[in-house]
Amino acid sequence: MSKAKTKFVCQNCGYISPKWLGKCLECGEWNSFVEDVEIKETKTASLNINSEAYPQKLKDIAYDHESRVSTRMRELDIVLGGGLVNGSLILVGGDPGIGKSTLLLQVANNLSMDKKIVLYVSGEESIKQTKLRAERLSMATEELYIMAENNIERIKYHVEQLKPHVLIVDSIQTVFNPEISSAPGTVSQVRESTNQFMNIAKKFGVTTFIVGHVTKQGAIAGPKILEHMVDTVLYFEGERQSIFRILRAVKNRFGSTNEIGIFEMTNLGLIEVDNPSKIFLTNSSKKEAGSVIIPTLEGTRTVLVEIQCLASQTNFNMPRRMAIGIDYNRLVLLTAVLEKKVGMSLYNQDIYLNVVGGMSLDEPAADLAVVMAIASSFREVCISSDMVIFGEVGLTGEIRTVNQVQQRVNEASKMGFKKAIIPKSNLEGIQRPDQFTIIGMQHIEDVFKYFF
């Protein structure tokens, strides 16, 4: 016997309420509740003890060392932690039109060229539309199969028949289970469909990509449990007006979440960018005050990024502070340090800070570069165009130690820079590249004496 129970689920965050609400108590979204019928089995099933799952000692567990599968896209392999893991479930999110389908179609083509059977399931396009996009990207391989389908049961049937190595589903919001009465894209359908694909990935060892739509806030639509169920969550970021795209991992059970991959969108699809520093330093303001270059760490790679600041006198009682790519509270804190420890009068200055290229800097090593960008713009003094600056700034004005200094200095030297301002505590043991000058500073007062 089964018993039906009615509940209302928020389609934005997955919050469950026993009655309909006009506004979600969890995320604040209006008119987002949809009725859902939950069927509970009332008959108690007997416990089946004859199961293959039993407690084992960790040291006695044996497993096969499986090599990762390369996607032939170095940037994507880096973000994934070295390549694809067999049987993994990967969720790819991003804004509409950012290039998610293009990226995965290129991945499917690359894998099929390596004699991997790939099944690309499109729930948003017909097979003819997908064929047109593939021709635009100059794709024609024998092991790439295309199917337009939304029914999860039919997709499972074809997976069992075809036995592909890789399955790509675009997108999870269009897939539905006929046993559930709610419409495709609802919380119940997304949760159940993802659970089915997880079972497919683990049972048959099929590496599965699923595309997820995002909300207007930028988060992946559907219940938060969707991100907990998958092995890897990738976000495809970038401005639609820009040709550059950044692929970032926010969850990865098989690698680091600090890596990024950078691509360039062209008429022939996405092209990898081997040297990201060149992108962020293109047209850099080398002769303008308020511009500072910092070698920042993104996972295991070093990227040189330009920080720009504009300090201008305000006519209002409350000066404005705006930061893009840097935490706003960090900007306010560093501004207070400048006023207190160096005596810089910024109480009547609007301060606008921007990290060029759409990068986001969240490491403390960017503090000294931010401080010098503000000071350079305020005093109209240009920082040397062949110099990089990095270091953490404390509340008392001291410049504190940062990590991976040697890696940052080597990248700066490779890109043609000649000088570096670093924390004095990091000088010990560092190897100076040829024709490269390293200057250690202990306090921001020392930096100001050097420049001003």
Secondary structure in CASP SS format (residue, H / E / C, confidence):
PFRMAT SS
TARGET T0000
AUTHOR 0000-0000-0000
METHOD secondary structure of the structure
MODEL  1
M C 1.00
S E 1.00
K E 1.00
A E 1.00
K E 1.00
T E 1.00
K E 1.00
F E 1.00
V E 1.00
C E 1.00
Q C 1.00
N C 1.00
C C 1.00
G C 1.00
Y C 1.00
I E 1.00
S E 1.00
P C 1.00
K C 1.00
W C 1.00
L C 1.00
G C 1.00
K E 1.00
C C 1.00
L C 1.00
E C 1.00
C C 1.00
G C 1.00
E C 1.00
W E 1.00
N C 1.00
S C 1.00
F E 1.00
V E 1.00
E E 1.00
D E 1.00
V E 1.00
E E 1.00
I E 1.00
K E 1.00
E E 1.00
T C 1.00
K C 1.00
T C 1.00
A C 1.00
S C 1.00
L C 1.00
N C 1.00
I C 1.00
N C 1.00
S C 1.00
E C 1.00
A C 1.00
Y C 1.00
P C 1.00
Q C 1.00
K C 1.00
L H 1.00
K H 1.00
D H 1.00
I C 1.00
A C 1.00
Y C 1.00
D C 1.00
H C 1.00
E C 1.00
S C 1.00
R C 1.00
V E 1.00
S C 1.00
T C 1.00
R C 1.00
M C 1.00
R H 1.00
E H 1.00
L H 1.00
D H 1.00
I H 1.00
V H 1.00
L H 1.00
G C 1.00
G C 1.00
G C 1.00
L E 1.00
V C 1.00
N C 1.00
G C 1.00
S C 1.00
L E 1.00
I E 1.00
L E 1.00
V E 1.00
G E 1.00
G E 1.00
D C 1.00
P C 1.00
G C 1.00
I C 1.00
G C 1.00
K H 1.00
S H 1.00
T H 1.00
L H 1.00
L H 1.00
L H 1.00
Q H 1.00
V H 1.00
A H 1.00
N H 1.00
N H 1.00
L H 1.00
S H 1.00
M H 1.00
D C 1.00
K C 1.00
K C 1.00
I C 1.00
V E 1.00
L E 1.00
Y E 1.00
V E 1.00
S E 1.00
G C 1.00
E C 1.00
E C 1.00
S C 1.00
I H 1.00
K H 1.00
Q H 1.00
T H 1.00
K H 1.00
L H 1.00
R H 1.00
A H 1.00
E H 1.00
R H 1.00
L C 1.00
S C 1.00
M C 1.00
A C 1.00
T C 1.00
E C 1.00
E C 1.00
L E 1.00
Y E 1.00
I E 1.00
M E 1.00
A E 1.00
E C 1.00
N C 1.00
N E 1.00
I H 1.00
E H 1.00
R H 1.00
I H 1.00
K H 1.00
Y H 1.00
H H 1.00
V H 1.00
E H 1.00
Q H 1.00
L H 1.00
K C 1.00
P C 1.00
H C 1.00
V E 1.00
L E 1.00
I E 1.00
V E 1.00
D E 1.00
S C 1.00
I H 1.00
Q H 1.00
T H 1.00
V C 1.00
F E 1.00
N C 1.00
P C 1.00
E C 1.00
I C 1.00
S C 1.00
S C 1.00
A C 1.00
P C 1.00
G C 1.00
T C 1.00
V H 1.00
S H 1.00
Q H 1.00
V H 1.00
R H 1.00
E H 1.00
S H 1.00
T H 1.00
N H 1.00
Q H 1.00
F H 1.00
M H 1.00
N H 1.00
I H 1.00
A H 1.00
K H 1.00
K H 1.00
F H 1.00
G C 1.00
V C 1.00
T E 1.00
T E 1.00
F E 1.00
I E 1.00
V E 1.00
G E 1.00
H C 1.00
V E 1.00
T C 1.00
K C 1.00
Q C 1.00
G C 1.00
A C 1.00
I E 1.00
A C 1.00
G C 1.00
P C 1.00
K C 1.00
I H 1.00
L H 1.00
E H 1.00
H H 1.00
M H 1.00
V C 1.00
D C 1.00
T E 1.00
V E 1.00
L E 1.00
Y E 1.00
F E 1.00
E E 1.00
G C 1.00
E C 1.00
R C 1.00
Q C 1.00
S C 1.00
I C 1.00
F E 1.00
R E 1.00
I E 1.00
L E 1.00
R E 1.00
A E 1.00
V E 1.00
K E 1.00
N E 1.00
R C 1.00
F C 1.00
G C 1.00
S C 1.00
T C 1.00
N C 1.00
E C 1.00
I E 1.00
G E 1.00
I E 1.00
F E 1.00
E E 1.00
M E 1.00
T E 1.00
N C 1.00
L C 1.00
G E 1.00
L E 1.00
I E 1.00
E E 1.00
V C 1.00
D C 1.00
N C 1.00
P H 1.00
S H 1.00
K H 1.00
I H 1.00
F H 1.00
L H 1.00
T C 1.00
N C 1.00
S C 1.00
S C 1.00
K C 1.00
K C 1.00
E C 1.00
A C 1.00
G C 1.00
S E 1.00
V E 1.00
I E 1.00
I E 1.00
P E 1.00
T E 1.00
L E 1.00
E E 1.00
G C 1.00
T C 1.00
R E 1.00
T E 1.00
V E 1.00
L E 1.00
V E 1.00
E E 1.00
I E 1.00
Q E 1.00
C E 1.00
L E 1.00
A E 1.00
S E 1.00
Q E 1.00
T C 1.00
N C 1.00
F C 1.00
N C 1.00
M C 1.00
P C 1.00
R C 1.00
R E 1.00
M E 1.00
A E 1.00
I E 1.00
G C 1.00
I E 1.00
D C 1.00
Y H 1.00
N H 1.00
R H 1.00
L H 1.00
V H 1.00
L H 1.00
L H 1.00
T H 1.00
A H 1.00
V H 1.00
L H 1.00
E H 1.00
K H 1.00
K H 1.00
V H 1.00
G C 1.00
M C 1.00
S C 1.00
L C 1.00
Y C 1.00
N C 1.00
Q E 1.00
D E 1.00
I E 1.00
Y E 1.00
L E 1.00
N E 1.00
V E 1.00
V C 1.00
G C 1.00
G C 1.00
M C 1.00
S C 1.00
L E 1.00
D C 1.00
E C 1.00
P H 1.00
A H 1.00
A H 1.00
D H 1.00
L H 1.00
A H 1.00
V H 1.00
V H 1.00
M H 1.00
A H 1.00
I H 1.00
A H 1.00
S H 1.00
S H 1.00
F H 1.00
R H 1.00
E C 1.00
V C 1.00
C C 1.00
I C 1.00
S C 1.00
S C 1.00
D C 1.00
M E 1.00
V E 1.00
I E 1.00
F C 1.00
G C 1.00
E E 1.00
V E 1.00
G C 1.00
L C 1.00
T C 1.00
G C 1.00
E E 1.00
I E 1.00
R E 1.00
T C 1.00
V C 1.00
N C 1.00
Q C 1.00
V H 1.00
Q H 1.00
Q H 1.00
R H 1.00
V H 1.00
N H 1.00
E H 1.00
A H 1.00
S H 1.00
K H 1.00
M C 1.00
G C 1.00
F C 1.00
K C 1.00
K E 1.00
A E 1.00
I E 1.00
I E 1.00
P E 1.00
K H 1.00
S H 1.00
N H 1.00
L C 1.00
E C 1.00
G C 1.00
I C 1.00
Q C 1.00
R C 1.00
P C 1.00
D C 1.00
Q C 1.00
F C 1.00
T E 1.00
I E 1.00
I E 1.00
G E 1.00
M E 1.00
Q C 1.00
H E 1.00
I H 1.00
E H 1.00
D H 1.00
V H 1.00
F H 1.00
K H 1.00
Y H 1.00
F H 1.00
F C 1.00
END
